[in-house]
């Protein structure tokens, strides 16, 4: 249960800034620079998980792993297409 001080400020569990940073890196990494933002999400998420054990830190770790796997798939597709990566829709 959350407690309140005399000034009315909330003294419940705080969300770790590292967990937020990891989650943001993981989400943005799905769209741009997954090779950079994926490992950052994993590092931030792991540190936040150690400090707080929050679900947000677990999501950051998971998204970081997805970012790295996405980059590996993109490299494999580019290697099979002669070094280029392009989308052909339609």
N, C-alpha and C positions, 0 to 999 in steps of 0.2 A: 504494500500500500504506500502511496506517495505521501510525503509529509510536507507541510508548509511552514515556513518561518514566520515571524511576526510581520515581516515586510510583505508577505504574500508570495515570495518567490518559491518556485517549485524545486524540491530537493530530491526528486526521483532519480532513476537511472539516466545518465547522460549518454547520448550517442557519441561514439568516438569519431573524431575528425578524420582519423586514418581510415575508418570504415567507410565514411562518406566519400573520401578521396578515391579509395579503391573501387567503390561502386561506380562513381562517375567515370573513372578510367576504363573500367570494364564495359560500361554501356557505350561510351564514345568510341572505344576500341573496336566495337563491332562494325563501325562505319568508316573510320579513318585510322590509320597508323596502328593496326593491331600488333605489329611486331614490337612497338615501343610501349604502347599502353597496356598490353596484356601482361607482360612481366611486372609492370608497375602496379597493376591491380592485384596481382598475386602477392607481391611484397607488402603492400599496404594492408591487404586483407589478412595476411598471416600475422602481421604485427598487431592489428586490431583484434584478431581472434584470440591472440595470447593475452591481450590486455583486458578485453571485455567479454569475449565469447558470444558476441551478438550475432543475430541472424544476418544482419547487413554485411558483416565481415565474411560470413560464409558465402553469401551471394557474390561478393567481390572476388573471392577465390575462384568460385565456379565460373564467373564471367571471364576472369583472366585466363583460365584454362581454355575456355571456348574461343577466346581471341587467338591464342597460340595455335589451336587446332585449325581455326579458320585460315590463318596465315600459312600453315603447312599445306592445306588443301589448295590454296591459291598458288603457292609455289609449284605444286605438282601439276596443276592445270596449265600454268605458264610454261613449265618444262615440256609438257606434251604438245604444246602449240608452237614450238619453235622459239620460245623465249618471250612470247607476247601473251597478254591477258586481255581479252575483250569479251563483251557481252553481245550476243546476237539474239534479239527478241523478235519473234514473229516469223 
